[in-house]
């Protein structure tokens, strides 16, 4: 039985055609490589060795093991704070949104990864068709209506000679990893916000203590003034002056209590809960550390401990692979498609061996004239890489400044605390002396009022400095990355991104 033209194709013809296609592709590659050799990224990543290590001159003890732990807030030894942060990390809508972005990026990465695998599909069809009487269809089918039964298994595969698909996958991986680190950065921002708000809440409670102590003293002086008036040692003016200060002190305490509720509301919001959750938060019991230890080699290791820096490095990595994708578009696309199946006009002969059909179709396509679109695309990717690099460099510079700011404030805070403690002691001693003189009738109430105001101001300042000490410790932990550790060495990223400069 004589086979049809499709069935009679020489088995060596597809191989010969593929070889010819490969030779043609090599020749075309030689021509394509010269069309973009002048386009390169311009930005260079900041290296740790280029950063002047002045952070070691902060006067703070250095240690190689001084990077924050994952639960860095536990150093304040407040169980309620630990509970709040753990609750927030499990319930925050912000973190769930960040996790959703990571999930989305993972799905896009899977889509890109599918390009590396063959595309296999199956098709089955029954077509009612009238064949031409003057066409290639032989009798008895020509000029008649027939049912064409066909089933095929189809395979398509792009031969990724130039790494376009692989680079697309690597770019997707970089974007996904950047979002994963962004999720860690969001966790750090959230925990830092809770800690700072919690510190503010403790500060308000301590300010109330100062204000309440002043109010108690004012009430005692009012009682003393009345006794002095009864003993004809004072006047009604003194009584009115002593009474006038009481409403102002009570109003100040009321304002501070309002601040407590506002801070509780803010904490509840950070937890992803309603205001009622905030009302259950009791007075903080934070403890500041007596000693602060700083890592010994911050610039060299910071790029692996700050999540925002690591995320920017992954974005540089992704941009570098996008450049490779843009370069690969200048080269020929080599695709291979094939099919095998059965075709018959009659259903009863559909499964016969003679009804088999098969084919293979290697294809090469090369852009010859596209109006500069490919060069423009590569130039845009180079610019995107430059932008990613400069964003990374700025993030590193900002991170170092952030750390330096905390260290500078910590260095001078110790002296400020010493001076403020002395100022409070002096103000308290002066107030006690004036109160005794007033009780003895040797001082006026205006002198009492002046020393009270001075003592209140100095005590408030001391409370603020004590809160600032805790706040700076928390800020230093945040600035050092909050216990973040990358899952892979940043050296691997550096090696791949440097390659784009060549």
DORORO-217254 format. One record per residue (C-alpha): x, y negated, z. Coordinates in steps of 0.25 Angstrom, whole numbers, padded with zeros to 4 digits. Each point is the difference from the previous one (the first is absolute). Layout:
N
+-------+-------+-------+
|     X |     Y |     Z |
+-------+-------+-------+
|     X |     Y |     Z |
...
+-------+-------+-------+
***
This chain:
502
+-------+-------+-------+
|     X |     Y |     Z |
+-------+-------+-------+
|  0000 |  0000 |  0000 |
|  0006 | -0014 | -0004 |
|  0001 | -0010 |  0012 |
| -0005 | -0014 | -0001 |
|  0010 | -0011 | -0002 |
|  0000 | -0003 |  0015 |
|  0002 |  0014 |  0004 |
|  0011 |  0002 | -0010 |
|  0009 | -0010 |  0005 |
|  0015 |  0005 |  0002 |
|  0003 |  0002 |  0014 |
|  0014 | -0007 | -0002 |
| -0007 | -0013 | -0006 |
| -0003 | -0006 |  0014 |
|  0014 |  0002 |  0005 |
|  0006 | -0006 | -0012 |
| -0009 | -0012 |  0001 |
|  0003 | -0002 |  0014 |
|  0015 |  0001 | -0003 |
| -0002 | -0011 | -0010 |
| -0008 | -0008 |  0009 |
|  0011 |  0001 |  0011 |
|  0011 | -0004 | -0010 |
| -0009 | -0012 | -0005 |
| -0002 | -0004 |  0015 |
|  0015 |  0000 |  0002 |
|  0002 | -0009 | -0012 |
| -0011 | -0010 |  0005 |
|  0006 | -0001 |  0014 |
|  0013 | -0005 | -0005 |
| -0008 | -0011 | -0007 |
| -0009 | -0003 |  0012 |
|  0011 | -0001 |  0011 |
|  0005 | -0013 | -0006 |
| -0013 | -0008 |  0000 |
|  0000 | -0003 |  0015 |
|  0015 |  0001 |  0005 |
|  0000 | -0015 |  0003 |
| -0012 |  0001 |  0010 |
|  0004 |  0003 |  0014 |
| -0004 | -0004 |  0014 |
|  0007 | -0012 |  0007 |
| -0002 |  0001 |  0015 |
|  0009 |  0008 |  0009 |
| -0004 |  0006 |  0013 |
|  0006 | -0006 |  0013 |
|  0009 |  0010 |  0006 |
|  0003 |  0001 |  0016 |
|  0014 | -0004 | -0002 |
| -0004 | -0013 | -0006 |
| -0007 | -0004 |  0013 |
|  0008 | -0007 |  0010 |
| -0001 |  0008 |  0013 |
| -0002 | -0011 |  0010 |
| -0011 |  0007 |  0007 |
|  0010 |  0007 |  0009 |
|  0004 | -0014 |  0006 |
| -0013 | -0001 |  0008 |
|  0006 |  0003 |  0013 |
| -0009 |  0012 |  0001 |
|  0005 |  0014 |  0003 |
|  0002 |  0009 | -0012 |
| -0003 |  0014 | -0002 |
|  0000 |  0010 | -0012 |
| -0013 |  0006 |  0006 |
| -0008 | -0013 |  0003 |
| -0010 |  0001 | -0012 |
| -0014 |  0000 |  0005 |
| -0007 |  0013 |  0003 |
| -0013 |  0003 | -0008 |
| -0008 | -0003 |  0013 |
|  0008 | -0013 |  0002 |
| -0011 | -0006 |  0008 |
|  0001 |  0011 |  0011 |
|  0012 | -0008 |  0005 |
| -0009 | -0010 |  0007 |
| -0006 |  0012 |  0009 |
| -0014 | -0004 | -0001 |
| -0009 |  0012 | -0002 |
| -0012 | -0008 | -0005 |
|  0008 | -0006 | -0011 |
|  0005 |  0014 | -0005 |
| -0015 |  0004 |  0000 |
| -0004 | -0013 | -0008 |
|  0010 |  0002 | -0010 |
| -0002 |  0015 | -0002 |
| -0015 | -0003 | -0002 |
|  0003 | -0011 | -0010 |
|  0009 |  0008 | -0008 |
| -0011 |  0011 | -0001 |
| -0012 | -0009 | -0003 |
|  0005 | -0013 | -0007 |
| -0007 | -0003 | -0013 |
|  0012 | -0007 | -0005 |
|  0008 |  0013 |  0002 |
| -0011 |  0008 | -0007 |
|  0001 | -0009 | -0012 |
|  0015 |  0002 |  0000 |
| -0002 |  0015 |  0000 |
| -0010 | -0001 | -0011 |
|  0010 | -0008 | -0009 |
|  0010 |  0011 |  0002 |
| -0010 |  0010 | -0004 |
| -0003 | -0007 | -0012 |
|  0014 | -0001 | -0004 |
|  0002 |  0015 |  0002 |
| -0011 |  0002 | -0009 |
|  0006 | -0009 | -0011 |
|  0013 |  0007 |  0002 |
| -0007 |  0013 | -0003 |
| -0005 | -0005 | -0012 |
|  0013 | -0005 | -0005 |
|  0006 |  0014 |  0004 |
| -0010 |  0007 | -0009 |
|  0008 | -0006 | -0012 |
|  0012 |  0009 |  0003 |
| -0009 |  0013 | -0002 |
| -0007 |  0005 | -0013 |
| -0014 | -0003 | -0003 |
| -0008 |  0013 | -0002 |
| -0014 |  0000 | -0003 |
| -0011 |  0009 | -0006 |
| -0010 | -0003 | -0010 |
| -0012 |  0008 | -0006 |
| -0010 | -0005 | -0011 |
| -0010 |  0004 | -0009 |
| -0002 | -0009 | -0012 |
| -0012 |  0000 | -0010 |
|  0007 | -0005 | -0013 |
| -0003 |  0000 | -0015 |
|  0013 |  0003 | -0008 |
|  0002 | -0008 | -0013 |
| -0002 |  0008 | -0013 |
|  0012 | -0007 | -0006 |
|  0010 |  0001 |  0012 |
|  0010 |  0009 |  0005 |
| -0010 |  0010 |  0006 |
| -0001 |  0012 | -0008 |
| -0013 |  0008 | -0003 |
| -0009 |  0005 |  0005 |
|  0001 | -0011 |  0010 |
|  0001 | -0012 | -0009 |
| -0012 | -0008 | -0003 |
| -0007 |  0006 |  0012 |
| -0004 | -0003 |  0015 |
|  0008 |  0009 |  0010 |
|  0003 |  0000 |  0014 |
|  0015 | -0001 |  0004 |
|  0003 |  0006 |  0013 |
|  0014 | -0004 |  0006 |
|  0007 |  0002 |  0013 |
|  0014 | -0005 |  0002 |
|  0010 | -0002 |  0012 |
|  0007 | -0013 | -0002 |
|  0014 | -0004 |  0005 |
|  0006 | -0013 |  0000 |
|  0014 | -0005 |  0006 |
|  0008 | -0012 | -0001 |
|  0015 |  0003 | -0001 |
|  0005 | -0010 |  0010 |
|  0014 | -0002 | -0006 |
|  0002 | -0014 |  0004 |
| -0005 |  0001 |  0014 |
| -0012 | -0009 | -0002 |
| -0010 |  0009 |  0008 |
|  0010 |  0004 |  0010 |
|  0003 | -0015 |  0003 |
| -0015 | -0003 |  0001 |
| -0002 |  0011 |  0010 |
|  0012 | -0006 |  0008 |
| -0006 | -0014 | -0001 |
| -0013 |  0006 |  0006 |
|  0008 |  0007 |  0011 |
|  0007 | -0013 |  0004 |
| -0014 | -0008 |  0000 |
| -0006 |  0011 |  0009 |
|  0012 |  0000 |  0009 |
|  0000 | -0015 |  0001 |
| -0015 |  0001 |  0004 |
|  0003 |  0010 |  0011 |
|  0011 | -0009 |  0006 |
| -0010 | -0011 | -0001 |
| -0010 |  0008 |  0008 |
|  0011 |  0001 |  0011 |
|  0003 | -0015 | -0001 |
| -0015 | -0002 |  0002 |
|  0001 |  0009 |  0013 |
|  0011 | -0008 |  0005 |
| -0007 | -0013 | -0003 |
| -0013 |  0005 |  0007 |
|  0008 |  0005 |  0012 |
|  0008 | -0013 |  0001 |
| -0013 | -0008 |  0000 |
| -0006 |  0008 |  0011 |
|  0013 | -0001 |  0009 |
|  0000 | -0015 | -0002 |
| -0015 | -0002 |  0003 |
|  0002 |  0009 |  0012 |
|  0012 | -0009 |  0004 |
| -0009 | -0012 | -0002 |
| -0011 |  0006 |  0009 |
|  0010 |  0003 |  0011 |
|  0005 | -0014 | -0001 |
| -0014 | -0006 |  0002 |
| -0002 |  0009 |  0012 |
|  0013 | -0005 |  0006 |
| -0004 | -0015 | -0003 |
| -0013 |  0003 |  0007 |
|  0008 |  0005 |  0012 |
|  0007 | -0014 |  0000 |
| -0012 | -0008 | -0002 |
| -0008 |  0008 |  0011 |
|  0012 | -0002 |  0010 |
| -0001 | -0015 | -0003 |
| -0015 |  0000 |  0002 |
|  0002 |  0007 |  0014 |
|  0010 | -0011 |  0004 |
| -0009 | -0011 | -0005 |
| -0011 |  0005 |  0008 |
|  0009 |  0001 |  0013 |
|  0004 | -0014 | -0003 |
| -0014 | -0004 | -0001 |
| -0003 |  0006 |  0013 |
|  0012 | -0007 |  0006 |
| -0004 | -0013 | -0005 |
| -0014 |  0001 |  0006 |
|  0007 |  0003 |  0014 |
|  0009 | -0012 | -0002 |
| -0012 | -0009 | -0003 |
| -0007 |  0006 |  0013 |
|  0013 | -0004 |  0008 |
| -0001 | -0014 | -0007 |
|  0014 |  0003 | -0007 |
| -0006 | -0001 | -0014 |
| -0011 | -0007 | -0008 |
| -0012 |  0005 | -0008 |
|  0009 | -0003 | -0013 |
|  0009 |  0011 |  0004 |
| -0012 |  0009 |  0001 |
| -0005 | -0004 | -0013 |
|  0014 |  0002 | -0007 |
|  0002 |  0014 |  0006 |
| -0014 |  0004 | -0004 |
|  0002 | -0006 | -0014 |
|  0011 |  0010 | -0004 |
| -0008 |  0012 |  0004 |
| -0010 |  0000 | -0012 |
|  0012 | -0002 | -0010 |
|  0007 |  0012 |  0006 |
| -0013 |  0009 | -0001 |
| -0002 | -0005 | -0014 |
|  0014 |  0004 | -0004 |
| -0002 |  0014 |  0006 |
| -0013 |  0001 | -0008 |
|  0007 | -0003 | -0013 |
|  0011 |  0011 |  0004 |
| -0011 |  0010 |  0002 |
| -0006 | -0004 | -0014 |
|  0014 |  0003 | -0005 |
|  0000 |  0014 |  0006 |
| -0013 |  0003 | -0007 |
|  0005 | -0005 | -0013 |
|  0013 |  0008 |  0001 |
| -0009 |  0013 |  0003 |
| -0008 | -0003 | -0012 |
|  0012 | -0001 | -0008 |
|  0005 |  0013 |  0005 |
| -0013 |  0007 | -0002 |
|  0001 | -0005 | -0015 |
|  0014 |  0005 | -0002 |
| -0005 |  0014 |  0006 |
| -0011 |  0000 | -0011 |
| -0011 | -0001 |  0011 |
| -0010 | -0010 |  0004 |
|  0001 | -0010 |  0012 |
| -0006 |  0009 |  0010 |
|  0013 |  0008 | -0001 |
|  0008 | -0012 |  0003 |
| -0007 | -0002 |  0014 |
|  0005 |  0014 |  0004 |
|  0014 | -0005 | -0001 |
|  0006 | -0003 |  0014 |
|  0011 | -0009 |  0004 |
|  0013 |  0004 | -0006 |
|  0012 |  0005 |  0008 |
|  0012 | -0003 | -0010 |
|  0014 |  0002 |  0005 |
|  0011 | -0008 | -0007 |
|  0014 |  0008 | -0001 |
|  0011 | -0006 |  0008 |
|  0010 |  0004 | -0011 |
| -0001 | -0001 | -0015 |
|  0009 |  0008 | -0010 |
|  0001 | -0003 | -0014 |
|  0005 |  0010 | -0012 |
|  0015 | -0002 | -0003 |
| -0001 | -0001 | -0015 |
| -0013 | -0007 | -0004 |
|  0003 | -0004 | -0014 |
|  0005 |  0013 | -0005 |
| -0012 |  0008 |  0006 |
| -0011 | -0010 |  0000 |
| -0004 |  0005 | -0015 |
| -0004 |  0013 |  0006 |
| -0007 | -0005 |  0013 |
| -0009 | -0011 | -0005 |
| -0012 |  0006 | -0007 |
| -0002 | -0013 | -0008 |
|  0014 |  0001 | -0006 |
| -0001 |  0015 | -0003 |
| -0013 | -0003 | -0007 |
|  0006 | -0011 | -0009 |
|  0012 |  0010 | -0003 |
| -0010 |  0010 | -0005 |
| -0007 | -0011 | -0009 |
|  0014 | -0002 | -0006 |
|  0001 |  0014 | -0002 |
| -0013 |  0001 | -0007 |
|  0003 | -0012 | -0009 |
|  0013 |  0006 | -0004 |
| -0007 |  0012 | -0005 |
| -0010 | -0009 | -0008 |
|  0012 | -0005 | -0007 |
|  0003 |  0014 | -0005 |
| -0014 |  0002 | -0004 |
|  0001 | -0013 | -0008 |
|  0013 |  0004 | -0007 |
| -0005 |  0014 | -0003 |
| -0011 | -0006 | -0008 |
|  0010 | -0005 | -0011 |
|  0004 |  0015 | -0003 |
| -0009 |  0010 | -0008 |
| -0011 |  0007 |  0007 |
|  0001 |  0015 | -0003 |
| -0013 |  0008 |  0002 |
| -0003 |  0014 | -0002 |
| -0014 |  0005 | -0001 |
| -0005 |  0015 | -0003 |
| -0012 |  0008 | -0001 |
| -0005 |  0014 | -0001 |
| -0014 |  0005 | -0001 |
| -0011 |  0007 | -0009 |
| -0008 | -0006 | -0011 |
| -0011 |  0007 | -0008 |
| -0012 | -0003 | -0008 |
| -0007 |  0012 |  0005 |
| -0002 |  0003 |  0015 |
|  0002 |  0015 | -0002 |
|  0014 | -0002 | -0006 |
|  0004 | -0011 |  0010 |
|  0008 |  0010 |  0009 |
|  0007 |  0006 | -0012 |
|  0015 | -0001 | -0001 |
| -0001 | -0006 | -0014 |
| -0008 | -0012 |  0006 |
|  0012 | -0005 |  0008 |
|  0005 | -0014 | -0002 |
|  0013 | -0006 |  0005 |
|  0008 | -0013 | -0002 |
|  0012 | -0008 |  0005 |
|  0002 | -0015 | -0002 |
|  0013 | -0007 |  0004 |
| -0002 | -0015 | -0001 |
|  0010 | -0011 |  0001 |
| -0004 | -0015 |  0000 |
|  0010 | -0012 |  0001 |
| -0004 | -0014 |  0001 |
|  0006 | -0008 | -0012 |
| -0007 | -0013 |  0001 |
| -0008 | -0004 |  0012 |
|  0002 | -0015 |  0000 |
|  0009 |  0000 |  0012 |
| -0010 |  0007 |  0009 |
|  0010 |  0010 |  0005 |
|  0011 | -0010 |  0003 |
| -0010 | -0009 |  0007 |
| -0004 |  0012 |  0008 |
|  0014 |  0003 |  0004 |
|  0003 | -0014 |  0003 |
| -0012 | -0001 |  0009 |
|  0005 |  0012 |  0007 |
|  0014 | -0005 |  0002 |
| -0007 | -0013 |  0006 |
| -0009 |  0009 |  0009 |
|  0013 |  0007 |  0005 |
|  0007 | -0014 |  0003 |
| -0012 | -0004 |  0007 |
| -0001 |  0013 |  0009 |
|  0015 | -0002 |  0003 |
| -0001 | -0014 |  0004 |
| -0012 |  0003 |  0009 |
|  0008 |  0011 |  0006 |
|  0012 | -0010 |  0002 |
| -0009 | -0010 |  0006 |
| -0006 |  0010 |  0009 |
|  0013 |  0004 |  0005 |
|  0004 | -0014 |  0003 |
| -0013 | -0003 |  0007 |
|  0002 |  0013 |  0008 |
|  0014 | -0005 |  0005 |
| -0005 | -0014 |  0003 |
| -0012 |  0007 |  0008 |
|  0010 |  0008 |  0009 |
|  0009 | -0012 |  0001 |
| -0011 | -0009 |  0005 |
| -0004 |  0010 |  0011 |
|  0014 |  0002 |  0004 |
|  0003 | -0015 |  0001 |
| -0013 | -0002 |  0008 |
|  0004 |  0012 |  0010 |
|  0014 | -0006 |  0002 |
| -0005 | -0014 |  0004 |
| -0013 |  0006 |  0008 |
|  0009 |  0005 |  0011 |
|  0006 | -0014 |  0003 |
| -0014 | -0006 | -0002 |
| -0006 |  0009 |  0010 |
|  0011 | -0003 |  0010 |
| -0002 | -0015 | -0001 |
| -0016 |  0002 |  0001 |
|  0001 |  0008 |  0012 |
|  0008 | -0011 |  0007 |
| -0010 | -0010 | -0005 |
| -0011 |  0008 |  0006 |
|  0007 |  0002 |  0013 |
|  0003 | -0015 |  0001 |
| -0014 | -0004 | -0003 |
| -0006 |  0010 |  0010 |
|  0010 | -0006 |  0011 |
| -0004 | -0014 | -0004 |
| -0015 |  0003 |  0001 |
|  0002 |  0007 |  0014 |
|  0007 | -0012 |  0005 |
| -0010 | -0010 | -0005 |
| -0012 |  0009 |  0006 |
|  0007 |  0000 |  0013 |
|  0002 | -0015 |  0000 |
| -0015 | -0002 | -0004 |
| -0004 |  0009 |  0011 |
|  0008 | -0009 |  0009 |
| -0006 | -0013 | -0006 |
|  0013 | -0004 | -0006 |
| -0003 |  0002 | -0015 |
| -0012 | -0004 | -0008 |
| -0009 |  0009 | -0008 |
|  0005 | -0005 | -0013 |
|  0014 |  0005 |  0003 |
| -0007 |  0014 |  0003 |
| -0007 | -0001 | -0013 |
|  0013 | -0003 | -0007 |
|  0008 |  0012 |  0006 |
| -0012 |  0009 | -0003 |
|  0000 | -0003 | -0015 |
|  0015 |  0001 | -0001 |
|  0000 |  0014 |  0007 |
| -0012 |  0004 | -0009 |
|  0008 | -0004 | -0012 |
|  0013 |  0007 |  0004 |
| -0007 |  0013 |  0004 |
| -0008 |  0000 | -0013 |
|  0013 | -0002 | -0008 |
|  0006 |  0012 |  0008 |
| -0011 |  0009 | -0003 |
|  0001 | -0004 | -0015 |
|  0015 |  0003 |  0000 |
| -0003 |  0014 |  0007 |
| -0010 |  0003 | -0011 |
|  0010 | -0005 | -0011 |
|  0010 |  0010 |  0006 |
| -0009 |  0012 | -0003 |
| -0005 | -0006 | -0013 |
|  0015 | -0001 | -0005 |
|  0003 |  0014 |  0004 |
| -0012 |  0004 | -0008 |
|  0003 | -0008 | -0012 |
|  0014 |  0005 |  0000 |
| -0005 |  0014 | -0001 |
| -0009 | -0004 | -0011 |
|  0011 | -0007 | -0007 |
|  0009 |  0012 |  0000 |
| -0011 |  0009 | -0006 |
| -0008 |  0005 |  0012 |
|  0006 |  0014 | -0001 |
| -0002 |  0002 | -0015 |
|  0009 |  0011 | -0006 |
|  0000 |  0002 | -0015 |
| -0003 |  0014 | -0005 |
|  0012 | -0001 | -0010 |
|  0013 | -0007 | -0001 |
|  0000 | -0013 | -0006 |
|  0013 |  0003 | -0007 |
| -0008 |  0009 | -0010 |
| -0009 | -0012 | -0003 |
|  0013 | -0009 | -0002 |
|  0006 |  0009 | -0010 |
| -0012 |  0001 | -0009 |
| -0002 | -0015 |  0000 |
|  0014 | -0003 | -0003 |
|  0000 |  0008 | -0012 |
| -0010 | -0010 | -0006 |
|  0011 | -0010 |  0000 |
|  0008 |  0008 | -0010 |
+-------+-------+-------+
***
